[in-house]
Amino acid sequence: MASRKVGSDQEHGSGVVDDRPAKRARVEALDSEEEDNSAPQVAPQASDLYLDTINRAKLDFDFEKVCSVSLSNINIYGCLVCGKYFQGRGRSSYAYAHSIHEDHHVFINLESTKVYVLPDGYLVNDPSLEDIAYVLSPKFTKAYVQQLSSKSTPLKTSYDLTQNSYLPGFIGLNNIKKNDHMNVIIHALLHVPPLRDYLLLGSFKGKETELVKRFAALAKKLWNPRLFKSQVSPHEFLQEVGRESARNFTLEKQGDPAEFLGWLLNTLHRHMGGTRKKNSSIIFSTFQGHLRQEQQQIVVRPDTDTDAKPQFDIDREVKTTATPFLFLAVDLPPPPLFQDAVEKNIIPQVSIYSILAKFDGVTAQGNAGILKRYKCQQLPPYIILNFKRFTKNIFVEEKNPTIVNFPLRGLDFREYLDAPPNHPPTAYDLIANVTHESTAGTTRDKENTVYKVHLRASGTDDDWYQIQDLIVEKTRKEMIFLGETVLQVWERRDVTSKEEMDVDR
Ligand SMILES: [Zn+2]
């Protein structure tokens, strides 16, 4: 491989190329307390001394950046020979000890991406290490990011170290324990262009919270066109999710993708400095819409037919509230309770339009003595729909197996909107679809249950990928309709066409 330099003929360790600067560097390493502020010698001859020992196949930088010995997260170096993390590089440090005990000599500072040879303490400046720094900390140009949304330019295939081809963005995420319900949300959100572009183009090296930094870092890895391995582990991000959510969402516990999504959107919004105001964060400007809710107390009159659906009484007061939303929860019709032998194998189906009738401002729903009806007042550029498939009671969680029929393009929300003048178009195209699979009779708590996500690739009209943790497959459109959808992301028509114009200009 062209980027790998073969080291000098001299033996590693004892036969140092030039004794004098090496000694100077050692002294410096000894004295330096604040290692990263020191400016170690660059040893010109030593720059390629150990570079042939670097093993790129062992590197992925996906795991939480803590010392494998001290568990500290301060001043961590990655050994480029074995991939392990160690704290510090001074004489009493764990990285220094590792260099002597294991005879591993090349270390990268995980924060600054600077590479050092230990125990000598040389700073190595070598262009052949640039690919490693890029995997650790990918950087994107505006032109590159704009191309990701372009309809005229298909996404470019990349190749990893072992020459496996992959499409950046459409790569597997490790299911470390039981985090498939979080993986599908990560994929769905990181395919929403405004949010994706914001995360890819920002540097996130400043005062941002750890959650925001790690989410951005994950976005950059997922879309990295120069990965060593064509898969990414969300470990570092999910560790922070566990801490930030007080262990509500952990990779050890199967959970509900929609609950995780709700938590993540609200937390990211807050961490990005968002307030209650419209467009006060990229989360709000991308996903926030407004809904009008009308409600009325249900009064049961003795003379009325108790089987009749409760209706709004025009003579009584209707309480109206305006509610912002980040996603719309929709209900599936209850499946038939009893099926005869003939119908047994027929899976109940419903059109997405009849589900969305919840928001037509007319259809009323009664619950706990309150009658409610809804209508959208403002639709966001991206609409997230959550299909409520699970119902809990004290004893058991039940899954509604109803299949939802929907178009892939041109879902029109006009009927569910009191469109103010100058409201943007109301036609939306599907960009992400999350499904749940389990064998009959089981629910998501059981072992044999899995979440998958379908993602549309830009560049063409028809390319869809199905991702289930590490399994990435190009899929036929027809397959998307067969799953039990739990969550969808819809993109407003004008959003992409506008970006398209920006790219062409
Ligand atoms: Zn090592």
Residues whose N, C-alpha, C, O or C-beta is under 5 A from the ligand:
A	BS01	ZN	C79 V81 C82 G83 H104
